[in-house]
Amino acid sequence: MIVHHVATVADWEAAQASGEYTTSTRGRTLAEEGFLHAARPEQVAGVLARFYAGVTDPLVLLVVDTDLLAAPLVEEPAVPGGTETFPHLYGPITPGAVVEVRPVSAPPA
């Protein structure tokens, strides 16, 4: 399965150096959140609008092949009792599981 994750260029570069990507979402680590937030392709625009509007740091979209990860993927509601689910990765992303890196821009605040 392919999922997407929005990352800062700095976080992605650090992951390539360390061998693990562990930023759950903007300003939160895997250790703090318990999982890494991911999105299906049709959810990426909404994620950028809700969580990255006005961000001036360079961003990339990591295209992740979950078959290449050791971490389990779980579809879970975005909010308790909600109907829209998002893929959550319960472990780090290894750079080898990232099959494409695309530059993306944050929408204006």
Protein Blocks (a to p, Z undefined) as FASTA:
>chain_A
ZZdddddfklmmmmmmnopacbfbghiafklnopacdddfklmmmmmmmmmgoiabdcdd
ddddfklpfbdcddddfbghiabdcdddebdddfklpmbdcddddddZZ
